[in-house]
Amino acid sequence: MASAFLPIMVLFVPGAAIVFASISLFQFTQLFKAFVAVSQKSRGNAVWKFFQPHLKQMGAVLQSVLGPADKFNVNLTHVVLVALMITIIVCAERLRSVIADNKRISGRS
């Protein structure tokens, strides 16, 4: 049986997924730039000096994979792919919960 909200979901879910993907990619971009900037700074704290080589190496690996942080750009392809990932994750979770409910109900009988 189809839900009464199916027409509304068909209209609004793709747009909402694109909005969530855009926000997620913007947050990732800012986090990537901030992480690379922080990993390249030198500090005087003993704890910071212990973690500094590891952070610098992680920043270098990220930049080798994603490119320079200051030139990292998100385009429409990235947004659509992340929107697709978000939609698949949400649908997989809904499917998992339906399967778990069916197992729970059949286990009671």
N, C-alpha and C positions, 0 to 999 in steps of 0.2 A: 504494500500500500504506500503510495507516494505521500510525502509530507505536504501540508498546505503551504509551507514556506518555501517550497522548491522553486517557484518562479522568482521569488525575491532573492533566494540564494544564487540562482543562476545569473541574476543581474548584478548583484553587489559583491559576491565573493571574489571574482577575478580582479575587480578594482581594489578591493581591500587587500588582496594578496600583493598587488603591485605597490600599494602604499606602504605596507609592512616591509616589503623587500627594499624599497627605497630608503626607509628609515634605518633598516638593519645595515645596509651597505654604507650609509652615511656614518653610522656609529663605528662600523669596522674601519672605514677610512680614517676617521679621527683617532681611533685607538692605535691604528698602525703608525700614523704619523707621530703620535705622542710617544709610543713605545720606542721608536727608532731615535727620536730626539733625546729621550731620557737615557737610553742605553749608550749614547755617545758622550754624555756628560761625565766629567770626573768630579768626584766628591771626596771629602776628607774623612768621612765616617769609616770605621773599621769594618762594619757590616757591609756597607756599600762597596768597599774595596774588595771584599770577598766575592760578592755577586757580580761585580762589574765585568770581569772577563766573560762570564757566562751570558750575561745580558747582551754584551757587545757581539758575541758569536751568534746568539739567537737573532739579533737585529740584522746581522749580515746575511744569515740564511734566509730570513724573510725578504730582504731586499733582493737577494739573488733569485728568489722564486717569483716575487710580485713586481720587481722593478724598484727604482728609487722611490722612497716614500713621498718626496715632494712633487713627483711627477705622476703619482698614482691617480688615475682617473677611472670613474665608473661610467660605463656606457649602457645603452638600452639592453644590450644582450645580457649583461650582468644582472640587471634588474629582473628581466624576464626569467632567467635561469634560477635566481634566488626565489622569485615568486613561485615557480614550479616546485622547487625544493620544499618551500613552506607548505604548499598545498598537499604534496605527497606525504609529508610528515603528519599533517593534521588528519588526512584521510586514513593513513596507516594507524594512527592512534584510535580513531573512531572504530576502525575495523577490529583492532585488538580488543577494545572494550566490549564490542558486540560478541566476539568469540568468547571472551571471559564470562560475560553474562549468560551465554548459552551453556557453557560448561557448568557454571554455578547452578543454573536452573535444572539442567539434566542430572546433576549430581544429587539434587534433593529428592527427585522422584523415586 
